[in-house]
Amino acid sequence: MSPNKARLPKNAQSRWQEDWEDSSNESFPAFTPEQAKAWRSLNPVMSVWRVLGFQALTGLAVTLVAAVLTGSWNSASCVAYGAACVLLPSALLARGMSSPVTAINAQTAVLGLFVWELVKIALTVAMLFGATRVLKDLSWPALLVGLVLTMKVNWVVLAWQQVRQSKAKVRTD
């Protein structure tokens, strides 16, 4: 018998079916309007545009630090280009996903995510390949510093939001 046609023993099937039926009969209590408002105040939604703003500020700061440390606008422009390789594709993804078309139903949302993520990856790769034409005296290490630091600031923003939320929860308790 092939693995695809293998069946569970009868007692395992019945236990699985019983568990499924038990879990489908459970009801979840609905929040009152006051509880929903309190939950939303403790769990605010982070705007993707805010994250992009932090990425832009990070790219600008890293570019200025590179200019000061190296004394070379060439290195600073390479760092700025690396930051742009993150910012522009991410902004395009955010704009595409905020389109009303992707909010029609779950299927269009998933399809939109796949399509816009593919566009983001393609644009990032194209920008990296085009770096040699855009920048004279390209410094790959400087470009990668700008790219990596701008990309990784997402984790700092998310951690910062978690700290803010935990402080807000402590204040309300």
N, C-alpha and C positions, 0 to 999 in steps of 0.2 A: 504494500500500500504506500503510495507516495505521501510525502509530508503534507502536501496541500489537502489531501483527502482524509487525513487523520482526524478523528473525532474525539471529543472529550468523553470520558466514561459517563454513563447516565447519572450517577450520583453527583459528579462534578458539574454537569450541565444543570441539574435541578438546583444545586446549591447556588450556582451563579444566577439562575433565573429568580430564585427566591430573594437573593440579595438585591438584584435589580428591581424587583417589584417592591421590596421594602423601601429602597431609596427613592423610588419614583413616587411613593405615597407620602413622603415627608413634605411638609409645607414649611416655607420660610416666612417668618413673621415680617410683615411690612413695617417700614419706618413710619412714624408719625411725621408730619411736616417739620416739627421742631427737631426731632432726632435727625432727619435728613439734613436740615440746615446746620446742625451742630457737626455732623459727620463731614459735610462739605467744607466747613470752616477749618476743621482739623486736617483735612486731606485735600488741599487745593491742587488744582491742575497746573502743572508747569507748562507755560507756553513754549512752543518750539522756537518762536521768534526771540524769546528771552535767552534761550540757550545759544542761538545764533549770535545774539548780541554779545554774550560773554565770550564766544569764540572770536568775534571780531575784535573785542577789546584785548583779548589775549594775543591775537596776531599782531595788533598794533604795538602792544607793550613789548613783545619779543622782538619785533622789528626795530623799535627804538633802542632796546638793550643791545642788539647786534650792532647797530650804528655806533653807539657810544663805545662798546668794547673793542670793536675792530677798527673804528675810525674810517670805515669804508662803506660808501653807499652801495657798492656792488654787493657786498655781503648782506646788507640790509634789504636790498631789492630781492635777493634770492630767498631770504627768510619771508618777506612779504608775499612772494609768489607761492611759496610753500603753504602759507596760510590761506591764500586765495584758492589753492587746489582743494582745500577742505571747505571753505566758506561758500564759494559759488555753486558747486554741486549740491551741497546741503540745503542752500536756499532754494534751489530749483526743486529738490525733493519736497521740501516743506510747502512750497507754493503748489506743486502738483497734488500733494495729498490733501491740501485744504480746499481743493476744488469741489464744488457741489456734486460733480459726477461721481467722485469716489465715496460719497455719502449716501448713495441711493440704497444700497443694501450691503450685506456682508461680502457677497461675491465680488462686487465692484470695488469694495475697499481692499480686499486681498489682491485682486488683479492690479489695482492702482498701485499698491505698495510694491508689487513685483516689477511693474513697468517703470515706475519712477526710481526705484532702487537700481534697476539696470541702467537707466539714463544717468543716474548719479555716478555709478561705477565707470561707465563709458566716458563721461565728461572728465572725471578725475584722471583716468588713464590717458586720455587725449591731451589734457593739460600737462601731464608729466612728460609725455613724449614731445610736446611742443615747447617745453622749457628751453631746450637747446637753441631753438629759433628765436624765442622771445627775449631771452637773457644772454647778453654777451658776457663772456668770462663767468660762465655758470659755476657756482659752487654747490655741488650736490649735498655736502654735509650741512651747509646753511639752509638749503631748501628743505632738507629732511627735518631739521630742527624746527623750522616754522610749521611744517606739515604735522609732525607728531605732537608738538605742544598744543597746537590749535585743535587737533582732533581729540586729544585726551582731556581737555578741559571739561568735556561733558561729564566725566566722572566726578570732578570737583564740584560742578554745579549740582549734580544729583545728591552728592553727599552733603553739601551745604543745605539743600532743601530738607533733607532728612533731619539734620541737626535743628533747623528752624522748626520743623514740625514736632520734634520731640520736646523742644523747649515750650512750644505752645501747649502741648498736651500736659506738661508738668504744671504750667500756670493754671490750667483749667481744673486740675484735680484737687 
